Amino acid sequence: MESVRAHSGAVHLLSSDGTVLEMAVKAGLPRSFSAPWERVPLTAQMPLADAVREGVVVWVSGEEEMARRYPRIAVVLPYSYCLAALPVADGDTTYGAVYLTWPGSHPATLSARERTALVTAGEGLARRLRQAVATGAVVAAGAEPHLAAPASPADRGTGAEAVRMAARIPEGLCSLDVEGRVVYANPATARLLGAPVARLTGHRLWNALPWLGDPVYEDRYRAAMLSQQPTSFTVLKPPKEWLQFRLHPGRRGVSVQIAPIGSAEVPAADDTARAPERPPERRGSLVSISHILSLAGALTKAVGVDDVVETVADEIMPTLGSDALVMLAAENNRLRVLGQRGYPDPSVVERWDGTPLTAQIPSSQILATGVPSFFESRAELERVYPARFATPDGMAAWAYLPLIASGRPIGTCVLGYAREHRFSQHERAVLTSLGGLVAQALERARLYDVKHRLAQGLQSALMPHSLPVLDGLRTAARYLPGTHGMDIGGDFYDLIPLGGPVAPRAAAAVIGDVQGHNATAAGLMGQVRTAVRAFTAVGRPPGGILESTNRLLIDLDAELLASCAYLHLDLPGRRALLARAGHPPPLLREPDGRVRALEVPGGPLLGVDARAVYPVTEVPLAPGSLLVLYTDGLVERPGADLDEGLAELARRLSSAGEAPPEEVADTLMEMVGRDQRGDDTALLLLCPQE
């Protein structure tokens, strides 16, 4: 921190199982600022986790970049500051990570000197940790709560004259340490706040004075400390006096000016009077808000039930230190296990699947009462629920949270702790609030899963399960749904034998893309595919088939458009008749290996113009050539030109050589991402033979 003039930082060490980064030491700012990230899963989208996974320094230049790259942090700490995170690694061994912060006035980039200093410091810390591991001297994570910034020479000494000067000033002046506690207050502060200095000293103002208890005032203090920029706010002191607070932050705390705003003087408080009993310390409510905001941000990305279970396991378990999780749903008056984490033997959890809601176990009973239950030891649990004596699960403490959404119980979230655990009132309140967020996400996810299964069933029923076998034609087809939305879409393909049921020597090939990625698109895709088959069966030419399908789509008033390419394959004549409706051009690989796009004239998208005409072009098809029909999901990439995708497809097709169509299809589909796909993709390969 000193070498790069950072104003706060923290060291996180990897947990024993290597899956979580645990805060070991925090410096410069209160540890409570980072409460939601005391434990950071390596899978999380967080600067520390990214630094460890990628092995690089992660730099975030300010609040705008933080909101774009790490929105969950920006929601909890929406202040002006810069952040760097770097791994602490020695060779192939990673020990943890470090992050540092600077005020928002820092330049938008790290200087070469700063970057070198950070990397050198990280490597040096890794070497010291390696030596400590070898000697068994590593301190457990969490042993050091906070390190204050070092005092400057100017800060040392009694400062008696400064105290006398402050006492003569009519405005309130007080000094807060980095934790927000009052370390000095002049007599005017006591008079304006209506509380003796002895009552204020050693306490946070928002804890000591009820009328300063709104979290917004603590938030202003946080903003000043993190951004190192002055800030101010006004407060109504009961019954009717307005006070203005000006906060001037520094690396070792905050200086506060307090002044009245156009109000009558308040009778002076007797600063020498005996101070009343000090209020008990309580953790700031912003810590609870931070936990809730962090989980809420993570749950917005959870789509299905499995996503919710994984998100809760990744977020709640590390943050609150639990060792196991079970998510249960109430279905048909019975408990259903939705997922678990932390139990090596799945049967320990699966035995609860199908348990009646009337069973005398906590998972069932809290659904009836709607009240969470906390058991700090096994003896406490078995005293209330003797039936659990015969069904131990290896845990020693439990939190049972009812999941209530839309006013009705929908399930139970169970957190288990390997050791006996005391649940403070603060922790119980946080867990109860988090239970409400989980319930809403779970209800939304279960509805999504139902719709998803129905939509996928619909699409599966509408797509061909296999391609017909035709003499003189080898084929291959592939389909992949997009990962955005419901994993379904409007892409389709079909191969229709022509010329009679006995050894047909002609066929119609069609590929298309209906706009959208939902059940409506899938349903309309089925109607378009059926229409094409029907118009083909009555013997219409390729252009007439697209024209008839276009008019049908307009008559349906579906408000969706579709692209389509239709080919009539004349195998004995070694030719194809091609008509296009706004669809990407097919690619043709000649027997000599040359690849060209069939940029033939076409018509507009289906569903645009009822009078549209779709011209037909004859394309020679020599034996051994390969015709590639595809949808735009294969060649379109965000931020890239379509021509680049077409060129890549042509290169892959050319390099595939004379491989069978099935192998070529696999090669071409490698262009599509396996995890993130913005669009669905259909592919149809046709290879005429002698």
Secondary structure, DSSP 4 states (H G I P E B T S, - for coil): -TTTT-SEEEEEEE-TTSSEEEEEEEESS-GGGGGGGSEEETTSSSHHHHHHHHTS-EEE-SHHHHHHH-HHHHHH--SSEEEEEEEEEETTEEEEEEEEEEETTS-SS--HHHHHHHHHHHHHHHHHHHHHHHHT-PPPTTS---BPPPPPGGG-S--HHHHHHHHH-SSEEEEE-TTSBEEEE-HHHHHHHTS-HHHHBTSBHHHH-GGG-SHHHHHHHHHHHHH---EEEEEEETTTEEEEEEEEEETTEEEEEEEE-S-PPPPPP-TTSPPPPPPPP---HHHHHHHHHHHHHHHTT--SHHHHHHHHHHHHHHHHT-SEEEEEEEETTEEEEEEEES-SSTHHHHTTTT-BTTSSSHHHHHHHH---EEESSHHHHHHH-GGGGG---S-SEEEEEEEEETTEEEEEEEEEESS-----HHHHHHHHHHHHHHHHHHHHHHHHHHHHHHHHHHHHHHS-SSPPPBTTEEEEEEEE--SSSSS--EEEEEEEEES-SSS--EEEEEEEEES-SSHHHHHHHHHHHHHHHHHHHTT--HHHHHHHHHHHHHHHT----EEEEEEEEETTTTEEEEEEESPPPPEEE-TTS-EEE-----BPPBTS-TT----EEEEE--TT-EEEEE-GGGT--TTS-HHHHHHHHHHHHHHTTT--HHHHHHHHHTTS-SS--SS-EEEEEEEE--
